[in-house]
Amino acid sequence: MFRTGPRNLITDVMGLRVGNASDARLKSGVTTVLCDEPPVAGVQILGGAPGTRETDLLEPHNLVETIHAVVLSGGSAFGLDAASGVQAALRERGIGFEVGGFRVPIVPAAILFDLRNGGDKDWGRYPPYRDLGYESVQTAAVDFQFGTAGAGTGALTSGLKGGLGSASTLLDNGITIGALAAVNPTGSVTVGRTRHFWAAPFEIGDEFGGLGYPSPMPEDAKRILLKYRDKDHGRQMDSGGNTTIAVIATDAVLTKAAAKRLAISAHDGFVRAIWPTHTPADGDLVFALATGKSGVELTADAAIDLYAAAGATMARAISRGVFAATPADNDLFPVWSSRH
């Protein structure tokens, strides 16, 4: 039986902190996961339109096994600047991979497209994401805001505002697993136009409304409701303005190859929470972090439990991000709490 951690956040995995920086006028922001000690890391990209930095080094056959932070940012390709701000903040603290007498902070990053969301993107010569990245490091803590915050500030789904979501799971063997997601997909997280979430079977308590599935299923549950076809709200969004980017973390002891397998398994949560997902217009990506703080090395059976929990926890985090979104001026889409 799955149960949540004490915070029901990714920071229930010991050794992780999360910092957010948001700009309400811009309708965008940055979320950074800071690691007290460098964890083993991996990545899996399944969307057709990713925007990334430092993901190649996370492949199991490449040299660097551990990293110092992970950045999720709005701003499309402009948002990749956020990692430079995070890197600068870590360098000031003397944090980094030592090479040739220098310390180089290793900061993989991924971005989502939130340029056409009603925010003012007239930022002048340079985009603000480097400064937002730097600021996100200064705010990092074990308790953090989700919903309309950080990288989820300007996120949208099909017909609803998206957001930043997080969740955690405690396994019977003492392992903790946590998920963090900036939810901005092409598809829908709810069953048709109802208030019911696709991820309902994995919900613990009433963490995103406790509504279960609708009965009977509505007719539009079978429709492919895409954000850029959302004529119900008087707008035709362009394709390519999408992506859900996420982090899955555990305190289990994992190799770099097993961390990649964890990232692969967490994508199952996208499938359980978003319809459709992994489209050519999405840049769907999951980073995986393994701190090893529990000291638990996985048996074959325990590995299956962990990977199953990864998908379930990610599905919950995605749903919680949309569930917790709050309204703001010039929003293109309503928030979930306004749907009746």
N, C-alpha and C positions, 0 to 999 in steps of 0.2 A: 504494500500500500504506500503510494507516494505521499509525502507531506512536504510543506514548504519549510524553508529556513526561517530564522527569526525575523528577518526583514522582508523576505520574499523578493530579494534583489540579487543581482549578480555578485554584489559585495558580500554575500554570505559565504562566498569562496574566500577563505582567509588569504590576506596579502594583496587584495585588489581594492582600489578606490576609483571612483568615477567623478569626473568634473564636467560641468556644462557651462557653456557660454552662449548667450543668445542675443540677437538684435531684433527687437520687435518691429522696427521700421523696415528692416531688410526682410523680415519673415524668414530667417535662416539662423543657423548656429552650428556649434561644434560640440561633440561629446568625446571625451578622452578617457580611456581605461588606463590607469597607472598601476604598475606592478612594483610592489615593495622590493621583491627580488625577481630577477629575470626568469620568466617561465618558459618552458618548452612551448613552441607555437607551430601552428599549421594553418592552412587556408584551403577553402574549396570555393570555386567560382562556377556557378551554373547558369547565371543570366547571360543574355546575349549582348549586353551593352555595358560592360563594367568600366569603372574608372578607379584606378588603384595606384598605390605607391608601395614599393618594397615587398611585393607579394612573391616574386620569383625566389627570393632568398628563403622563403618558408617551405619550399618543396623539400621532401625528405632527403634528396640526394645532394642538396647544397650545404655549404659550410656552416653557416650560423644557425645554431639550434635554439637560442633564446633571444628574447626581445625585451624592450623596456617600457613600451606603451603601445596602445592601438588607438587610432583616431577614426571616428566616424564623422563625416562632415556633410553639410548641405553645400550648395553652390556649384554643382556640376564640376567640371574640370577646374574651375577657379578655386574650389574648396580644397584641392590638393595642397594649397599653400598652408593649410592649417597644420599639417605635420611639421613644417619648418618652424612654426611658432612653438609647438610642443618640444621639438628637438632643441630649440634655443633655451627653453625653460629647464630642460633636463641637463643641458650642458652647464648652465649656471650652477647647478647642484652637484656637478662632478660625476654625473651618471652617464655611463656609456660603455660600449664594447672597446676594450683597449687594443689598439693596433698601432705599432710603430711609435709608441710614446704618446699617442693621442687617444682621447676617449670620444667615441662616436656613438651617440644614442641611436638605437635601432627602433624606428617608429613606422611600422606599416600603417597604411591608411586606405580608406575607401570613401567614395562620395556618392551622393544621391542628387537627382535633378530636382531643384525647387526654385528655378529661376522664374517661371511663369505661375506664380501663386498669389499675386496681389501685393507683393512687397516691393519696396522701392530699391531697385538694383542700380541706381545711378550713383555709384560709389567713387567716381573719379578715375584717376590713373591706375591705382592699385586696388585690388579687392581686399576686403577687411579680414579675410580668413586667417592670415598669419597671426594677427593680433588676437582674434577669437581663440585660436589654438593655444596661444600663450596664456590667455586668461583662463581657459578651461583647466589648465594644470594648477593654477592658483586656487581654484575652487574645489579641487578633488577631495572627496570624503567618502565614508562608507554609506552615509545616507545622502541621497540626491533626489532631485525632482525628476519625475517622468511625465509623459503626456506631451503637452506643448512646451518642450524644453530642448536645449541642446540641438543635436542634429535633427530632432523631430519637430523643431519649431514651425517649419513651413511645409511639413510633409502632407501629402494628400493620398487618398485611396480612391477607388471608384465610388463617388457619391458622398464621401465623408472625409473630414480631416484625418490625417494619419497622426503619427506621434512617435515618441520614444517610449519603449516598453521594456520591462525587466521582470524576471521571475527566478525562483530557485527551487531546488528539490533536494531533500535529504534522503539518501538511500539507506536501506537496513544495514548495510555493511559499514556505515559511517562516512561514506563518501558524499560530498556536496557537489552539486552541479548548478551552474547559474547561466542565465541567458540575458542578453541585452540586444535590442533591435530598434533601428530607426526605420519606421514603417511607411513606405512611400510607393506602393506597388501599382502596377497597371490594373490588377484585379481587385476584387472585393473581399473584405474580411468577414462580412455578414452574409447570411443566407438570403439571397435576393435583396429586397429593400426592407427586410425585417430588422428587428433589434438583436436577433439571435446570431451568435458567432459560430463560424464554421468549426472552431476549435473547442466547442462546448464539451465534448466527451472527455477532454483532458483538464477541464477546469477544476481547481481545488477550492472548495467553499464557493463563495460568490465573488471571486476576485475580478471577474469582468461581467457582473450582473446576475449570475446564477440562473440564467433563463433556460438552459438546455437547448434542445432543438425544437423548432416549431412543429406542431402536429395539427393538421397534415402539412407536409412541405408545400410552400407556395409554388405556383407555376413558374415564377421568375427565378426560382432556384436553379432551374435548368439552363437559364440564359447565361451567356458569357457577358458579364457586365464589366466593361472596360472603362477606365478613367477617361481616356480620350474619346470615348463615345458617349459621355455622360450628358445626353441631351435633356434628361429629366430636370437638370438644374440650369438649363438655358445656355450651356457652354459646350463648345467642341474643343476638347484638349488635343494637342498634337501628340502623336506617338513619340516615344523616346524620352518623355518626361516622367521617368519612373525609377524604381529600384528600392529593394529592401536590403539593408546592410546590417550585419549582426556580429555578435561575439558570443561564443559558447565557452564556458570556463569550468574547470574542475580542480579539486585538490588531490585527485588521484595521481599516482606516478605513471607517466606515459612517455613513450619514446616519441620522436618527431613523427615517425610514420603513424603511430597510434593517434597522435594529435590530429593529423590529417583525416584519419578515419572518423574522429569525433566531429570534425567540421562537416564531413560528408553526411553523417547521421543527423546532424542538426538541421540540414536542409529538409529532412522529412517533416520538420515542424512548419516549414514554409508551405509544404503541400497540404498539411492538415489545417492550416489557418487562412490561406489565401487561395481564391479561385478566380482566374487561373494564375499560375506562378511560373517562374523560370522562362518567361517569354523572350522573344528576340528583342523586345523593347525594354526589358528589365536588366539591371546589372547585378542581379542577386548574388550575394557573397556572404560567407561566414568565416570569420577568424576563430581559431581554437587556441585556448590557453590551458596549460596544465601546470599548476604551481607545485604539485607533489607534496603539499603541506600535510596531507593526511598520513603519508607514509605507506599507503595501501597500494600494493601492486596487484593488478587485476588477474584473476583466473579467467578461463574462457567463459564460464557462466557469468561472472561479474562484469566482463566486458560487454556482453549482450545486454545486461541490465543497464549499464551506463549509456550505451548507445541508444537504447530505447528511451531512456529518460532525457537524453539530449533532444530528441525530436519533440517529446511532450512538453518539455520546459520551454523550448523555443516557440512552440505554438502558443503557449500561454503568454509569453512575453510580447509576442506580436499583437495578440488580442488586447492585452492590458494597455499597450501604447495608444490604440485607437479609443479604447474605453475611457482613458483618462484625458483625452484631448479637451482643450478649453477654447472658447470662441475669442476672436480678436477682430479688430477693425480690418475691413477690406478682405475678409475671408472669401474664397471662392466657393467652398463647400461648407455645410453645417457640421457640427460635432455630433458624435454618437448620442450623447445625452439629450439632444433635441429631437431625436427620431421617435415617433410614436406609432 
